[in-house]
Amino acid sequence: MRIRKRIAAWTAAAAVLLTGLCSVMPVSAEQRTFTVGFDAEFPPYGYQDESGEYVGFDLSLAQEVCDRRGWTLNKVPIDWNSKDMELKTGAIDCIWNGFTMNGRENDYTWSVPYVDNSQVVIVKTGAEISALSDLSGKIVAVQADSSALAAFTGEDAEPENIALADSFKDLQQVGDYNSAFLNLESGAVDAVCMDIGVANYEIAARGGKFTMLDEHVSSEQYGIGFLKGNTQLRDEVQETLFSMLDDGTFAQIASDWGLADSVCLTAPEASADVAARTSFTVGFDAEFPPYGYQNESGEYVGFDLSLAEEVCKRRGWELIKQPIDWNSKDMELKTGAIDCIWNGFTINGRENDYTWSTPYVDNSQVVVVKNDSDISALADLAGKTVAVQADSSALAAFTGEDAEPENIALKDSFKDLQQVGDYNSAFLNLESGAVDAVCMDIGVANYETAARGGSFRILDERVSSEAYGVGFLKGNTDLRDAVQETLLEMLDDGTFAQIAADWDLSDSVCLSRSDAVREDTVQEAIPFGEKLAGICKQLLKGVGASLAIFFLTLLFALPLGLLIAMGRMSRFKPLSWLVKLYISIVRGTPLMLQLLVVFFGPYYLFGVQTSTGYRFYAVIIGFTLNYAAYFAEIYRSGIQAVPVGQYEACEILGYSKSQTFFKIVFPQMVKNILPSITNEVITLVKDTSLAFAISYTEMFTLAKQVAAAEATILPLFIAGVFYYIFNAVVAFVMERIEKKMNYFR
């Protein structure tokens, strides 16, 4: 027997070793299995159809790539919250499932974008919600770790979306969109925010019960996410996608899935070599003088465009001036629609988001007021309404992650901080008295105050300082270096200074040969101790929920189980059969399913709409009914273990039935069943994690979310330590009780 065990152990060890070796050994194209990780509840990108097959737009693309490459496609449905761990452990080769790039640019090695997507809001048809503003005071559901959640709570969330989320009664996270629609249909939530492609599919599939609001929450792009640094596999897949684009297969697959209007895959330039380049497309905000704007003759001009014109002249390129929506600048750059963002573009706070030139303008944020205003210093802005451009340096100076404490305090003193689309709107607001001041770049402020006839003035105090650079796509160092080299040539021969003088910016420029270009760097890792403390702090928010489920379940299930045991042993057969059926159903079906029935049953069975608060009650009811059935059988076994002679002795002594049970049978029963009860109590500690089935966030659900956000398995280990310690305490307490009950030993 020992030899067999050793052989089995050696075999298992060898299997593990071979698996590890296979995972790191190169695999030839003929042998490759391409494993795609996807959320199996995310139609039309990936889902399980009626025949049980995994299908979807992304899976169809992946299948075509594999067919052309001679690979075998392995479709692996994954828990979306664990996608990063799946990728890092090598369980999957990529995440290909309507995977949003925005906000995750530095977390993966990405393909080029292939779908333009937006976040939209779905409501029940006939609901009194027709605009985003109507969501105030309402309950909105989003999928956990989704683009919709990021649009409201992410680091890069737009201020208007953060304000919108703050107006909600509650923003709830669900595990998948099916749960979201169940919540919406039952009335547990008032609206669901999701990707427009999924929304169109779900609305059509659910028979017109739901309506999409016209306003979009945010826009985003989908790409294929590979493990950071795995450029070889990314390039192979991307090359095949481009060949599918060229011969029309990509468009046909998109049409087959009703996504022809959403796809955005574009072919790369014929050559990435800068020497072969013939054109240079500059993206700029056409309402940002003196850096870029449209003059009276309709021509796009400005300081930055003059610099770009000179660069192109010296390089032999054709300059293409491309005005862009400033809020969409990143999408323009990532899709290849523009080659760079050159428009008074602030480096500060964006250092790791782009490949930058060296700074060429020193700029400051200043405050502009009307000439007759009584505002003469920043302190006078208390109680005033101040305007800034959306996604601008001025906004970042007041609300950004790196905002100075004094600027945050200054902003808090305002009556209101309003965002406008452009500076023309800002000055219209200022002139009309709708706002009291405008915060903007000093170069723009100088131009605007001069151009508007002396009606405005700039305060002497400055809010912040910053540097302008030319922003290129992350990693495009070749093009950056070519432009940078030409700018320095212009600096040496005086052309750069002459252009600055022509635009009255001689006092602001700072281009210098002594400045070295920034190398693209990976963000510095957070120290382990600091990271551990941060994760523990986050998980503590869910510990209370887990403990509440545990203690309340025991409080109600232990006495209820005794009543059910009595019914099970009743001589009244109909009652006994009914209780037996109840126990059979509870023990024969998953607790997760029971929780879903308890939560959604009132609506689907009786048409009763449930409230938000009912979610917690449903968890406690579901757990109580489940554990009461198990406790009942344990009680029954303990009662039946008491020798019949005990009952006969009580009868001889003249005890009543209740006296017999509570004074003689019950103490012996408790003593007999304690080990079994201990096992159930320990199981309950771990089962509290199943509350996620109805979107109730307890500790383990929170741990999975944190693990996904931090891209580390550490939160799950910390959660495991909590469960272990808690169960150790439970086992210790129950062991002490057992010893107390062993009064005959």
C-alpha positions in Angstrom: 0.0 0.0 0.0 2.8 2.4 0.9 4.6 1.6 -2.4 1.4 2.4 -4.3 1.0 5.7 -2.5 4.5 6.7 -3.3 4.1 5.8 -7.0 0.9 7.8 -7.1 2.6 10.7 -5.5 5.6 10.5 -7.9 3.2 10.3 -10.8 1.3 13.4 -9.6 4.5 15.3 -9.1 5.8 14.3 -12.6 2.5 15.4 -14.1 2.7 18.8 -12.4 6.3 19.2 -13.5 5.5 18.2 -17.1 2.6 20.7 -17.1 4.9 23.4 -15.9 7.5 22.6 -18.6 4.9 22.5 -21.3 3.6 25.9 -20.3 7.0 27.5 -20.8 8.2 25.5 -23.8 7.6 27.1 -27.2 4.8 25.6 -29.2 4.9 25.4 -32.9 2.1 26.8 -35.0 1.0 23.3 -36.0 0.7 22.2 -32.4 -0.7 25.4 -30.9 -4.0 25.4 -29.0 -5.3 29.0 -28.8 -7.2 29.3 -25.5 -9.7 32.2 -25.4 -11.1 33.3 -22.0 -14.6 34.8 -22.1 -17.6 35.6 -20.0 -20.2 33.0 -21.1 -23.1 35.4 -20.2 -22.2 38.3 -22.4 -24.1 38.0 -25.7 -23.6 38.8 -28.5 -19.9 38.6 -27.9 -19.8 35.3 -26.1 -22.5 33.1 -24.6 -24.0 29.6 -24.6 -26.8 29.1 -27.1 -29.8 26.8 -26.8 -27.9 23.8 -28.0 -25.3 24.3 -25.3 -22.6 25.5 -27.6 -20.5 28.6 -26.9 -21.0 31.1 -29.6 -20.7 34.9 -30.2 -19.1 37.5 -32.3 -15.8 37.4 -30.6 -15.7 33.6 -30.7 -16.5 33.6 -34.4 -13.6 35.9 -35.0 -11.3 33.7 -32.8 -12.5 30.6 -34.7 -11.6 32.2 -38.1 -8.2 33.3 -36.8 -7.5 29.7 -35.6 -8.7 28.2 -38.9 -6.3 30.5 -40.9 -3.5 29.8 -38.5 -4.0 26.1 -38.2 -4.6 26.4 -34.5 -7.1 24.6 -32.3 -9.5 26.9 -30.6 -10.2 26.2 -26.9 -13.1 28.2 -25.6 -12.8 28.7 -21.8 -15.7 30.4 -20.0 -14.2 32.2 -17.0 -15.4 34.1 -13.9 -15.0 37.7 -15.0 -13.7 38.8 -11.7 -10.8 36.3 -12.0 -9.9 37.1 -15.6 -6.4 38.5 -14.7 -5.5 35.4 -12.6 -6.6 33.2 -15.5 -4.3 35.1 -17.8 -1.3 35.4 -15.5 -1.4 31.7 -14.6 -1.4 30.7 -18.3 -4.8 29.1 -18.1 -5.9 31.3 -21.0 -3.9 32.9 -23.8 -6.0 36.1 -24.1 -9.2 37.8 -22.9 -11.5 38.1 -26.0 -15.0 39.1 -25.0 -16.1 42.6 -25.6 -13.1 43.6 -23.4 -12.8 47.4 -22.8 -9.4 49.0 -23.4 -10.2 52.3 -21.9 -8.7 52.7 -18.4 -6.8 49.4 -18.8 -4.3 50.6 -21.4 -1.2 49.8 -19.3 -2.5 46.5 -17.8 -2.3 44.3 -20.9 -0.7 44.0 -24.3 -3.5 45.0 -26.5 -4.6 44.4 -30.1 -5.8 47.4 -32.0 -9.4 48.4 -31.2 -12.0 46.5 -33.3 -15.3 47.7 -31.8 -16.5 51.2 -30.8 -18.9 50.8 -27.9 -20.9 53.0 -25.6 -22.4 52.6 -22.1 -26.2 53.0 -22.2 -29.0 52.8 -19.7 -31.9 50.3 -20.0 -35.2 50.7 -18.3 -38.6 48.9 -18.4 -40.8 50.0 -21.3 -43.3 52.5 -19.9 -41.0 53.5 -17.0 -41.0 57.2 -16.0 -37.3 57.5 -16.9 -36.6 59.1 -20.2 -33.2 60.8 -19.6 -30.1 60.3 -17.4 -31.3 63.1 -15.1 -34.4 61.1 -14.3 -32.1 58.5 -12.6 -31.8 60.7 -9.6 -33.1 58.8 -6.5 -33.2 55.6 -8.5 -31.5 52.2 -8.1 -29.1 51.4 -11.0 -27.5 48.0 -11.6 -24.1 47.4 -13.3 -22.0 44.2 -13.8 -19.1 43.9 -11.3 -15.8 45.0 -12.8 -17.5 46.3 -15.9 -17.0 49.4 -18.1 -20.3 50.7 -16.8 -19.0 50.5 -13.2 -15.8 52.2 -14.2 -17.8 54.9 -16.0 -19.4 55.8 -12.6 -16.6 55.0 -10.1 -13.4 54.5 -12.0 -10.3 56.7 -11.6 -10.9 58.1 -15.1 -14.7 58.6 -14.6 -16.0 61.8 -16.1 -17.1 64.3 -13.4 -20.6 64.4 -14.8 -20.8 60.6 -14.4 -19.5 60.7 -10.9 -22.2 63.4 -10.1 -24.8 61.2 -11.8 -23.8 58.2 -9.7 -23.9 60.3 -6.5 -27.5 61.2 -7.4 -28.6 57.5 -7.5 -30.3 56.0 -4.5 -28.0 53.0 -4.9 -25.5 51.7 -7.5 -25.7 47.9 -7.2 -23.3 45.4 -8.7 -24.5 42.1 -10.1 -22.6 39.1 -11.3 -23.9 39.0 -14.9 -26.4 40.7 -17.1 -29.0 38.0 -16.8 -29.2 38.8 -13.1 -29.4 42.5 -14.0 -32.4 42.0 -16.1 -34.1 39.8 -13.5 -33.6 42.6 -11.0 -34.9 45.1 -13.5 -38.0 43.1 -14.5 -38.9 42.3 -10.8 -38.5 46.0 -9.9 -35.6 45.4 -7.5 -33.7 48.0 -9.6 -34.9 50.8 -11.7 -32.3 50.7 -14.5 -29.3 48.8 -15.8 -26.2 50.4 -17.4 -24.4 48.2 -19.9 -22.6 48.1 -23.3 -24.7 49.2 -26.2 -24.0 46.0 -28.2 -25.2 43.8 -25.3 -28.1 46.1 -24.7 -29.3 45.9 -28.3 -29.1 42.1 -28.2 -30.9 41.8 -24.8 -33.7 44.2 -25.7 -34.4 42.3 -28.9 -34.1 38.9 -27.2 -36.5 39.8 -24.4 -39.4 40.8 -26.5 -39.7 44.6 -26.2 -40.1 44.7 -22.4 -37.2 47.1 -22.1 -36.2 50.5 -23.6 -32.8 52.1 -24.1 -32.3 55.8 -23.2 -31.1 58.1 -26.0 -28.3 59.6 -23.9 -25.1 57.6 -23.6 -23.1 57.5 -20.3 -19.7 57.1 -21.9 -17.9 55.7 -25.0 -15.2 53.0 -25.1 -13.4 50.6 -27.3 -13.0 46.9 -27.3 -9.7 45.1 -27.9 -8.1 41.7 -27.3 -6.1 41.6 -24.1 -3.0 39.5 -23.9 -0.6 39.0 -21.0 1.6 42.1 -20.6 4.7 41.7 -22.8 3.2 38.9 -25.0 3.6 40.9 -28.2 4.4 37.8 -30.4 1.0 36.2 -29.9 -0.7 39.6 -30.2 1.0 40.3 -33.5 0.1 36.9 -34.9 -3.6 37.3 -34.0 -3.6 40.9 -35.2 -2.0 40.1 -38.5 -4.7 37.5 -39.2 -7.4 40.0 -38.3 -6.0 42.5 -40.8 -6.1 39.8 -43.5 -9.7 39.0 -42.6 -10.4 42.8 -42.9 -8.8 42.9 -46.3 -10.8 40.1 -47.8 -14.1 41.1 -46.2 -14.4 38.2 -43.8 -14.3 40.5 -40.7 -17.1 42.7 -42.1 -19.2 39.6 -42.9 -18.8 38.2 -39.4 -19.8 41.5 -37.9 -22.8 41.7 -40.1 -23.8 38.1 -39.1 -23.9 39.3 -35.5 -25.7 42.6 -36.1 -22.6 44.6 -35.2 -21.7 46.1 -38.6 -22.3 49.6 -37.3 -20.1 49.1 -34.2 -16.8 47.7 -35.6 -13.8 50.0 -36.1 -10.9 47.7 -37.1 -8.7 49.7 -39.5 -5.7 48.4 -41.6 -2.3 49.6 -40.5 -0.1 51.9 -42.6 1.8 50.1 -45.3 5.0 50.8 -43.4 5.8 51.7 -39.8 9.2 53.1 -40.9 9.3 56.8 -40.3 11.5 57.2 -43.4 8.7 55.9 -45.6 6.0 58.2 -44.1 4.4 60.6 -46.5 1.8 62.3 -44.2 1.5 63.4 -40.6 -2.0 63.7 -39.0 -2.2 66.1 -36.0 -5.2 65.9 -33.7 -6.2 69.2 -32.1 -9.1 71.1 -30.5 -10.2 73.7 -33.0 -11.5 76.0 -30.2 -8.2 76.4 -28.3 -6.4 79.6 -29.5 -3.6 80.5 -29.8 -2.5 76.8 -30.1 -5.1 75.7 -32.6 -8.3 77.2 -33.9 -10.2 78.3 -37.0 -9.6 81.8 -38.2 -12.0 84.2 -40.0 -11.2 82.7 -43.4 -12.1 79.2 -42.2 -8.4 78.0 -42.0 -7.1 76.1 -39.1 -4.2 78.0 -37.6 -2.3 78.3 -34.3 1.1 78.1 -32.7 1.1 74.3 -32.5 -0.1 74.0 -36.1 2.6 76.3 -37.2 5.2 74.2 -35.5 3.7 71.0 -37.1 3.7 72.7 -40.5 7.4 73.4 -40.2 8.2 69.9 -39.0 6.3 68.4 -42.0 8.0 70.8 -44.4 11.5 69.7 -43.2 10.5 66.0 -43.2 8.8 66.0 -46.6 5.5 65.0 -45.1 2.0 66.3 -45.9 0.4 67.9 -42.8 -3.2 66.8 -42.1 -4.9 69.0 -39.6 -7.5 66.9 -37.9 -9.9 68.8 -35.4 -11.1 66.4 -32.8 -13.6 66.2 -29.9 -11.3 66.6 -26.9 -13.1 64.0 -24.9 -12.4 61.4 -27.7 -8.8 62.2 -28.2 -7.6 58.9 -26.9 -9.8 56.9 -29.2 -8.7 59.0 -32.1 -5.1 58.2 -31.3 -5.5 54.5 -30.6 -7.5 53.8 -33.7 -4.8 55.5 -35.8 -7.1 58.3 -37.0 -4.4 60.7 -35.8 -0.6 60.4 -35.3 -0.3 62.6 -32.3 -2.1 65.1 -30.1 -0.5 68.5 -30.5 -2.6 71.2 -29.0 -1.3 72.7 -25.8 -1.4 69.2 -24.4 -0.5 69.0 -20.7 2.1 66.4 -19.8 1.5 66.7 -16.0 -0.7 63.8 -14.7 -0.5 62.0 -18.0 3.2 61.0 -18.0 2.5 57.3 -18.3 -0.4 57.5 -20.7 1.5 58.5 -23.8 4.9 58.6 -25.4 5.9 62.2 -25.0 8.2 64.7 -26.6 10.1 67.0 -24.2 8.2 70.0 -22.9 8.2 73.0 -25.2 5.8 75.4 -23.3 5.8 76.2 -19.6 2.2 77.0 -18.8 0.1 77.9 -15.8 -3.5 77.8 -14.8 -4.9 81.2 -14.1 -8.3 82.7 -13.3 -10.1 85.2 -15.6 -12.8 87.5 -14.3 -14.8 90.5 -15.7 -13.0 93.8 -15.5 -15.6 95.2 -13.1 -15.6 92.2 -10.9 -14.9 92.5 -7.2 -12.7 89.4 -7.4 -9.0 90.4 -7.1 -7.5 87.2 -5.5 -8.1 83.5 -5.4 -9.5 83.8 -1.8 -12.3 86.0 -3.2 -13.6 83.0 -5.2 -15.2 81.6 -2.0 -18.9 81.3 -2.6 -18.5 82.0 -6.4 -19.3 79.9 -9.5 -16.2 79.0 -11.5 -16.1 77.4 -15.0 -13.4 75.0 -16.4 -13.2 73.1 -19.7 -14.1 69.4 -19.4 -11.1 67.1 -19.2 -8.8 70.1 -18.9 -5.7 70.9 -16.9 -7.8 73.4 -14.9 -10.3 70.7 -13.9 -7.4 68.4 -13.0 -5.9 71.2 -10.9 -9.0 71.2 -8.7 -10.2 67.6 -8.8 -7.4 65.4 -10.1 -5.5 62.7 -8.1 -2.5 64.9 -8.0 -4.3 68.1 -7.2 -2.6 70.2 -4.5 -4.4 70.3 -1.1 -4.7 74.1 -1.4 -6.4 73.8 -4.7 -8.8 71.2 -3.4 -9.6 73.5 -0.5 -10.1 76.3 -2.9 -12.5 74.3 -5.0 -14.4 73.3 -1.9 -15.0 76.9 -1.1 -16.7 77.5 -4.5 -20.4 77.7 -4.7 -20.1 75.5 -7.8 -17.4 74.2 -10.2 -19.0 74.0 -13.7 -17.6 72.2 -16.7 -18.1 73.6 -20.2 -17.3 72.1 -23.6 -15.0 74.9 -24.8 -13.6 78.3 -23.8 -16.0 80.2 -26.0 -18.8 78.8 -23.9 -16.9 79.6 -20.8 -16.5 83.3 -21.8 -20.2 83.5 -22.9 -21.1 82.2 -19.4 -18.7 84.7 -17.8 -19.9 87.6 -19.8 -23.6 86.9 -19.1 -23.0 86.5 -15.4 -23.8 82.8 -15.4 -20.4 82.2 -13.8 -18.2 84.5 -11.8 -14.8 83.3 -13.1 -13.1 81.0 -15.6 -9.9 79.0 -14.9 -7.7 78.2 -17.9 -4.2 78.0 -19.4 -2.4 81.3 -19.3 -1.5 81.2 -23.0 -5.2 80.9 -23.9 -6.1 83.5 -21.3 -3.7 86.0 -22.7 -5.1 85.5 -26.2 -8.8 85.6 -25.2 -8.5 88.7 -23.0 -6.8 90.5 -25.8 -9.1 89.3 -28.5 -12.3 90.2 -26.5 -11.5 93.9 -26.2 -10.3 94.3 -22.7 -13.6 93.2 -21.0 -11.7 90.7 -18.9 -8.6 90.5 -16.7 -6.4 87.8 -15.3 -5.8 87.5 -11.6 -2.2 87.8 -10.5 -2.2 84.6 -8.4 -1.8 81.3 -10.4 -3.6 78.1 -9.6 -1.0 75.7 -10.9 1.9 75.3 -13.3 2.3 72.7 -16.0 4.3 71.7 -19.1 3.0 71.1 -22.7 4.3 68.3 -24.9 3.4 66.4 -28.0 1.6 63.2 -27.2 2.1 60.1 -29.3 0.6 56.6 -29.0 2.2 54.7 -26.1 5.3 52.9 -27.5 5.5 54.9 -30.8 9.0 56.2 -30.0 10.2 56.2 -33.6 7.7 58.9 -34.7 8.3 60.8 -31.5 12.0 60.8 -32.0 11.7 62.0 -35.6 9.4 65.0 -34.6 11.6 65.7 -31.5 14.8 65.8 -33.7 13.2 68.2 -36.1 12.0 70.5 -33.3 15.5 70.7 -31.9 16.8 71.6 -35.4 14.3 74.4 -35.5 15.4 75.5 -32.0 19.1 75.6 -33.1 18.4 77.7 -36.2 16.0 80.1 -34.5 12.9 79.0 -36.4 11.2 77.8 -33.2 11.8 81.1 -31.4 10.5 83.0 -34.5 7.2 81.0 -34.6 6.8 81.6 -30.8 7.3 85.3 -31.3 4.8 85.4 -34.1 2.2 84.0 -31.7 3.2 86.1 -28.7 4.4 83.1 -26.8 8.1 84.0 -26.4 7.8 84.2 -22.6 6.2 80.8 -22.4 8.3 78.5 -24.6 10.8 76.2 -22.9 12.1 73.8 -25.5 15.7 72.8 -24.6 18.3 70.3 -25.8 19.2 69.7 -22.1 15.8 68.0 -21.6 15.8 64.2 -22.2 12.8 62.5 -23.6 10.9 60.3 -21.1 11.4 56.6 -21.4 8.2 54.5 -21.4 8.2 53.0 -17.9 6.1 50.6 -16.0 4.3 52.1 -13.0 6.3 51.6 -9.8 5.1 48.7 -7.7 3.4 49.4 -4.4 5.4 48.1 -1.4 4.0 44.7 -0.2 3.2 45.9 3.3 1.3 48.9 2.0 -0.6 46.8 -0.5 -1.5 44.2 2.1 -2.8 46.9 4.5 -4.9 48.5 1.7 -6.4 45.1 0.7 -7.3 44.3 4.3 -8.9 47.7 4.7 -11.0 47.0 1.6 -12.0 43.5 2.8 -13.1 44.8 6.2 -16.1 46.4 4.5 -17.4 42.9 3.6 -16.5 41.2 6.9 -19.5 42.7 8.7 -21.8 41.4 6.0 -20.4 37.9 6.3 -20.7 37.9 10.1 -24.3 39.2 9.9 -25.3 36.3 7.6 -23.6 33.8 9.9 -25.0 34.9 13.2 -28.5 35.7 12.0 -28.7 32.4 10.2 -27.8 30.5 13.4 -30.2 32.7 15.5 -33.2 31.7 13.3 -32.2 28.3 11.9 -31.4 26.5 15.2 -34.8 26.9 16.8 -36.6 26.5 13.4 -34.8 23.2 12.8 -36.1 21.8 16.0 -39.7 22.6 15.0 -39.1 21.0 11.6 -37.7 17.9 13.3 -40.9 17.7 15.4 -43.0 17.9 12.3 -40.8 15.3 10.6 -41.4 12.8 13.5 -45.1 13.7 13.9 -47.6 10.8 13.9 -49.9 13.0 11.8 -48.8 11.6 8.4 -49.8 14.6 6.1 -47.6 16.9 8.2 -44.8 14.4 8.3 -44.9 13.9 4.5 -45.0 17.6 3.9 -42.0 18.3 6.1 -40.2 15.3 4.6 -40.8 16.8 1.1 -39.5 20.2 2.2 -36.3 18.6 3.6 -35.9 16.6 0.4 -36.2 19.7 -1.8 -33.8 21.8 0.3 -31.2 19.0 0.6 -31.6 18.1 -3.1 -31.1 21.6 -4.6 -28.2 24.1 -4.5 -28.4 26.8 -1.9 -27.6 29.3 -4.7 -30.8 28.3 -6.5 -32.8 28.6 -3.3 -31.5 32.1 -2.8 -32.6 33.1 -6.3 -36.1 31.6 -5.7 -36.5 33.5 -2.4 -35.4 36.8 -4.0 -37.1 36.7 -7.3 -40.0 34.3 -6.4 -42.3 37.0 -5.0 -42.3 38.9 -8.3 -42.4 35.9 -10.7 -44.8 33.8 -8.7 -47.1 36.5 -7.2 -46.4 39.6 -9.1 -45.1 41.4 -6.0 -42.3 43.9 -6.6 -39.4 43.7 -4.2 -37.5 46.6 -2.6 -33.8 47.1 -2.3 -33.8 46.3 1.4 -35.4 42.9 0.6 -32.1 41.7 -0.9 -30.6 41.3 2.6 -33.8 39.7 4.0 -33.8 37.3 1.1 -30.3 36.2 2.0 -31.2 35.6 5.7 -34.5 33.8 4.7 -32.7 31.6 2.2 -29.9 30.6 4.5 -32.3 30.0 7.4 -34.6 27.8 5.4 -31.7 25.8 4.1 -29.8 25.3 7.3 -33.0 24.7 9.3 -33.6 21.6 7.1 -30.1 20.2 7.8 -30.4 21.0 11.5 -33.8 19.2 11.6 -32.3 16.0 10.4 -29.4 16.3 12.9 -31.9 16.9 15.7 -34.0 13.9 14.6 -30.9 11.6 14.6 -30.0 12.9 18.1 -33.6 12.4 19.5 -33.8 8.9 18.0 -30.4 8.0 19.5 -31.8 8.3 23.0 -32.6 4.8 24.3 -36.3 3.9 24.5 -35.7 2.9 28.1 -35.3 6.6 29.0 -38.9 7.2 27.8 -40.2 4.2 29.8 -38.4 5.4 33.0 -39.9 8.9 32.6 -43.4 7.4 32.2 -43.0 5.3 35.3 -41.8 8.4 37.2 -44.9 10.3 36.1 -43.2 12.8 33.8 -45.3 14.5 31.2 -44.3 14.4 27.5 -42.9 18.0 27.6 -41.0 17.2 30.9 -39.6 14.1 29.3 -38.4 15.9 26.2 -36.9 19.1 27.8 -35.5 17.5 31.0 -34.4 14.1 29.8 -34.3 13.8 26.0 -33.2 17.3 24.9 -30.0 17.4 27.1 -28.9 14.0 25.8 -29.8 14.9 22.2 -27.7 18.1 22.4 -24.7 16.1 23.8 -25.0 13.6 20.9 -25.4 16.0 18.0 -22.7 18.6 18.9 -20.0 17.2 16.5 -22.5 17.2 13.6 -23.8 20.7 14.5 -20.1 21.9 14.6 -19.6 20.6 11.1 -22.7 22.5 9.8 -21.7 25.7 11.6 -18.2 25.6 10.0 -19.9 25.0 6.6 -22.1 28.0 7.2 -19.0 30.2 7.6 -17.9 29.3 4.1 -21.3 29.3 2.6 -21.8 32.9 3.4 -19.9 33.6 0.2 -23.0 32.3 -1.8 -24.8 35.5 -1.0 -23.3 36.9 -4.2 -25.9 34.8 -6.1 -28.4 37.7 -5.5 -25.8 40.4 -5.7 -25.4 40.8 -2.0 -21.7 41.8 -1.4 -20.1 39.9 1.4 -16.4 39.4 2.1 -15.5 36.8 -0.5 -17.3 38.6 -3.3 -15.4 41.7 -2.3 -12.2 39.7 -2.3 -12.8 38.6 -5.9 -13.5 42.1 -6.9 -10.4 43.4 -5.3 -8.3 40.6 -6.7 -9.6 41.5 -10.2 -8.9 45.2 -9.7 -5.4 44.7 -8.2 -4.5 41.8 -10.6 -3.3 39.6 -7.7 -4.5 36.6 -5.9 -3.5 38.1 -2.6 -7.0 39.2 -1.6 -8.3 35.6 -2.0 -5.5 34.4 0.3 -6.4 37.0 2.8 -10.1 36.0 2.6 -9.0 32.4 3.1 -7.0 33.4 6.2 -10.1 35.1 7.6 -12.3 32.0 7.0 -9.7 29.8 8.6 -9.3 31.9 11.7 -13.1 32.3 12.0 -13.6 28.6 11.7 -10.8 27.9 14.2 -12.6 30.1 16.7 -15.9 28.4 16.0 -14.3 24.9 16.4 -12.6 26.0 19.6 -15.9 27.3 21.1 -17.8 24.2 20.0 -15.0 22.0 21.5 -15.3 23.8 24.8 -19.1 23.2 24.8 -18.6 19.5 24.0 -16.2 19.2 27.0 -18.8 20.9 29.2 -21.4 18.4 28.0 -19.2 15.4 28.8 -20.3 15.4 32.4 -20.3 11.5 32.6 -16.6 11.3 31.8 
